[in-house]
Amino acid sequence: MAPDPTPQADAAATTADTAIDSVSVLSEDSRRRMFTFIRRARRAVTRDEAAASVGISRKLAAFHLDKLVDAGLLRARYETPGGIRKVGRQPKVYEPTDAQITVSIPDRRHEFLAELLLDAVLTEEAGENAAQAAVRTAEQRGRQMGEAARDETRPGRLGPERGLTACERLLDRYGYEPVRETPTQLRLRNCPFHPLAAKAPDLVCGMNQAFLSGYLDGLQVNGVQAILAPEPGECCVRLGPSDADGDDRQTRG
């Protein structure tokens, strides 16, 4: 059985799904305008205030506000405005959460690239230049993720075919759009780091190759390597057979 994706990949996929859901919720005009009003208020807002801000009934405003709460864009609680306690039930108030919405089609992972570059700056070793530190950091991160996936799933020996199957789900969740060209070759149709890769191809493509090589090593996939093979509109790396001898037929035999 192919390993499940690492926790990082699960988080990435969940974030992408949440962003799409949030954008869908904000597609309704009154809902979007109320959300903007509440964000700019910088305080908890009542249903009556939200309704008045867009000129709709309190009942309809409550419906839209609850949709925004369900999407994780607002949080709700009961509170008396101004802190003055009155007889009866406290009104429900709404305020924005810390959620940030980013949707990109095709998928982009600029924040992941930025994280790797920041780690490189913070851990640069004597005798390294910035590019070397970035490639080293990318390889280390990939290796750690591969090791974590292997520890979690314990897949046994992985030859090229099973190894690529093990990699596909993580690559898909990170936006690489993997396509199996042959049983032992995987093409990556999307570059998650575009258009930054176009601005600094030697650096970004080198980090990308190092990250994927590290992941293969950490997962202990035999007979597969991350190869630089740029194609217009695609990722600069593909996963294919290495010089190492070993495949699933040998493993099964």
N, C-alpha and C positions, 0 to 999 in steps of 0.2 A: 504494500500500500504506500502511496506517495505521502511524504510528510505533509502535515498541515503547515500553513504559513506561520512565521514567527510572530510573536506579540506585536512587533513594530509594524509588520505588514497588516495585521488585523486592525491595528489602530488607524493606519493610513486608509484602509478601505472604509472603516466606520466613519472617519472624518469626511471622506468624499461623499458617502451616502447621505450623511447629515447635511452637508452643504447643499446638495441637490434638493433634499426635502425642504430646506429653509428657503431656497430661492423659489420653489414652487409655492410655498405658503405666502411669500411676499408678492406674488404675481397679482393678487387681488388689490385694487386701487385703495379702497378705504383702509384695508388692513395695513398696507405699506405706509400710508400717510399717518395712521395712528402710531405705528412703530417708530417712525421718524420723530413724531411729536414727543413720544415718551423718552426716546434717547436724548433729545435736546433739552428736556425739562430738567435733567440732572437731579431728580427727586422722584419719589413714589407718586404715581398718578392714579386717581380714582377712575372708575368706569364712566362716571358722569363727565369728568374732564376729557377723557379720551373720546367719548361720543360727541361732545361739543366741538372738539378740535376738527372733526370731519363732517359734522352736521348730520349725524345719523341717530337712531334711537338708542337708548341705553341697552335694551335687550339685544339688538343687533351688534352693538359694540362688544357686549359680553361674549357673544359667539366668536367674533373675530379675535378678541383678546385671548380667549382660551385656546384658539388655534395657534397663536403665537407662543403661548406657554408650552403647548404640546411639542412644538418644533424646537424648543430650547432657546428661543430668542428673548423671551421675557420670563420673569419669575413673579409669582403672586403671593401675597400674604394679606392678613387682615390687620388693619392699622387705622387709628383715628388721625386724620390729617391735622397737623399742627400740634399733636400730642395732647389734645384736650379730650378727656374721657367724657362720653355722653351715654345716656341711657339707651339700651338696645344693642343690637349686634354691630360690631365694628365693620366699616365698609372694606371691601376688597380693593387692594391697591396693586399696581403693577410697576415694575422697574426692569430695565434691560439687564441681561446677563452679560458675561464677558465673551460670549461667542463671537468668533470672527468668521465671516463667510468668504470662501474663495472657491470658485468653480472654474475649471479649465477643461476644455475639450479640444484636442486630446489632453490627457492628463499631464501635468507638469509637477515637478518636485523640487522647485527652487529652494524651498526651506531646508530640504535634506542636504542639498549641495552646500548651502550656506553653513549648515551645522558642521559638515565635514571640514570646510575651510576654516571655520572658527577653531575647531579642535586642532587643526594643523598649526595655526598661529600660536595657540597656547602650549603646544607640545614640541615646537620646532627644536631639533637637537643640534648640538654643535657640529659644524661641518655640513649641515643641510642648507639648501636654499628653500624658498617658499614652495616651489613646485614639487620638489622632492618630498617635503613634509606633507603636502597635500596628497600625493600619491600613496605615501606610506599610511597616512591616516585612513584613506579610503580602503586600502587593502585590509587593514586591521579591523575596520568596522564590518566589512564583508565577512571576514573570517569569524568574527564574534557572532554574527547573525547566523552563519552556517552551522557553527558549533552549537548554538542554542537550539536550532531546528533539529539537529541530529540528537542532542540530548533529550529533547522532548518526545521525539517520535521513534527513535531507535530503529531505523529502517534496515539495518544490516548492511551487507556489501552492496554498493551501488555502482553498476556498470553504466555505460553511456545512456542506454535507453531508459532504464529506471531512474537514473540520475537526472536526466533532463525532465522527466515527468515530475520528479520531486521539486525541480526548480520552477516549473511553469507557473504554478499558482502564485508564488511570491512575486515573480516577475510581472505577472498580470496585475497584481495588486499595487505594484509600484509604478504602473503606467507604461511598461515596456511593450505591451501588446505582442506577446510572443506568438510565433507561428511555427509549427513543426514542419520544416521543409522535407526532412527525411527522418527516419527513426533515430538518427544520431546527430542531427543538426537542427538548431533552433535559431530562427531569425527574429530579430527584435524590430518590429515595425514602427515603433515610436521612440523618440528620444525624450525622456522625462526632463532633461536639462536644457532643451531648446527654449529660446534662442541663444542662451548663454554659451552653449557649446559652439555656436557659429562665431561668437566673438573671440573665444579663446580655445580653439579646437585641440591644440596640443595638451593644454592643461586639463580641460574638462573631459575629453575623450580618454586621456591617460588615467584620470581618476576613475572614470566609469569602468574601464577595463580592469583596473586594479581592484575595484569593489567587487565586480563579478568574479574575478579570479579568486579573490579571498573567500567569497561565498562558496564557490565550488570546493575549495580546499577545506574549509570548515565543515562542510557537509560530507566531505570525503567521497566525492564523485570521481570515479576512475575513468580514464580514457576520454575526458572532455576538457577543452580549454576555452577561455574567452579570447577571441581573436579580433583584432582591429580590422574591420572590413567595411569602411564607410560607403553608404549608398545615399543618394539624394532623398531627403524626406524621411529617413529611417535612422535608427540608432547606429552609432559607429561600430558597435560590437556585435558579434554573433557568437553563439556557442556551438562548437563543432568538435570533431574527433581530434585527439591529440596523438602525438607519437607514441604515447604510452600504450602498451598492449593490454587489452582487457575490455570485454564487453559482456552483455547479459548472457550471450550464448556460452561464453567461457565460464561465467559465474554459475550458470545452471548446470554446466557439464562437470 
